[in-house]
Amino acid sequence: MMAPFYIYTYGYNPEEGALAEMEIRAFFGQSTVGKVIGSSVSIDPSRSVFIREKLHVLKSAVSVDEIIESAKDFGDAQESYKVVFMKHEGTTSFLNEQRLQLARTIGNEMPGPLEMKTPDQVYAVTVYEGRWYFGLLERSRPVWMEHVAKPQGYSTALNARTARTLVNIANPHARDLALIDPCCGIGTVLVEAASMGMFVKGRDKNPLACVGARENLEHYNYPVPIDVEIRAIQEEEGHYDVAFLDLPYNLYTHSTETQQHDLIRHAARLADKVIIVTIESMDTAIEAAGLRVVDRATTTKQRFTREIVVCETSNR
């Protein structure tokens, strides 16, 4: 029996490319060559806004003829199926008719009834880094889209796509980590985490923001605790694995540079890892807080660019 192996295809626009690559590094510990990656790490594709498909590899071979010859060993005579060609940047040399013909050829060798519209199982074949692969295909579901029209929101809040990606970077393997968003606003990070079964504690000094965050969490009713309290980051105690810090933006608030640096210092006090979102360089404040940058990326929303900085305490 071959060791578990998976192939993921990705889709993202240039404005989100650096953020998508950061998530990929968090999930798989490596970067992609093009928008496809093979790994022994299993990730639910619906966790990511960028993953399009996941191939659960059943057969790996040097030639496609080996795949065709072994097709009879996969599937069940009582189970309907269809076979598709998994497209990615490394398969552009294959014309559409070639892809369709190859999928048909493999499908004709398999047991069970062929069903193109509503099959019990979808199988796929692809070529990746010079080898051929065949297996079960799982497509990503855009769960995050359900959170775009939250009951409460405001214009400068993180969008659902970015918030979901930050949660994945913070806890890529969905471990039982202690997570806090000490300036949680209307709870965009909290909602995305809850939808993936992760609990993030929410704090904010703005009472209206806390009311909005609780309303948003209650609206979706995910089976995780709701813990949102009115409290400034300076008053928060305890120790956490990861803290999210979406800094106030000077374009829209009266937050001073000193206040922003103070927020970073307190986030570093609370957590071993801090994920900072900012529209201006905070490297000096990050270093002064005893943090070191381990990864960074940018993402653009409307007319301004946010920088995402992943930091860890210097003694880690």
ABEGO torsion letter per residue (X at the ends): XBBBBBBBBBBBBAAAAAAAAAAAAAAAGBBBBEBBBBBABBBBAAABAABABBBBBABBBABAAAAAAAAAABEBAABBBBBBBBBBAAAAABBAAAAAAAAAAAAAABBEBBBAABBABBBBBBBBGGBBBBBBBBBBBBAAAAAABBABBBAABBBAAAAAAAAAAABAAGBBBBBBBABAEAGAAAAAAAAAGBBBBBBBABAAAAAAAAAAAAAAGBBBBBBBBBBBAAABBEBBABBBBBBBBAAABABBAAAAAAAAAAAAAABABBBBBBABBAAAAAAAAGBBBABBBBBBBEABBBBBBBBBBAAX
